[in-house]
Amino acid sequence: MFPCATTDDGTYRSTIEALAHALRTEVTARPDAVRAALLPALTANPAPLRYHAALELRALAQAGHPPNATERLRIEQLLHDPAAAPALSPLLTELLRLATPPAAPAPAMR
């Protein structure tokens, strides 16, 4: 638990409820559901919630569950938003790097 203002209780509650719902989904859909639960937290008021959501999203990507194209676009928008928390920038940049599909290998020369 993180110390937070009473006004932030609703934000934490909705994130926790979304995560609880995500964890009850079918195993194959779970990573997508967890990402969907965490993405809104990247713009939440409590800084610890934003930071830990970014950490968890990066961990999912490192485990082979990177953001999809729509989620990548949302993360890119956050990176370019001057109102976004600067502390998230390195994590979001890494998340986008992990989300980028590897370049196709060059054709073999004969």
JOBELJO-V923549 format. One record per helix or strand of 3 or more residues. SS is the DSSP state (a for helix, b for strand). FROM is the first residue (numbers start at 0). TO is the last residue. If there is no record, write none. Layout:
ss=SS from=FROM to=TO
ss=SS from=FROM to=TO
//
This chain:
ss=a from=5 to=22
ss=a from=26 to=42
ss=a from=46 to=61
ss=a from=68 to=79
ss=a from=85 to=98
//
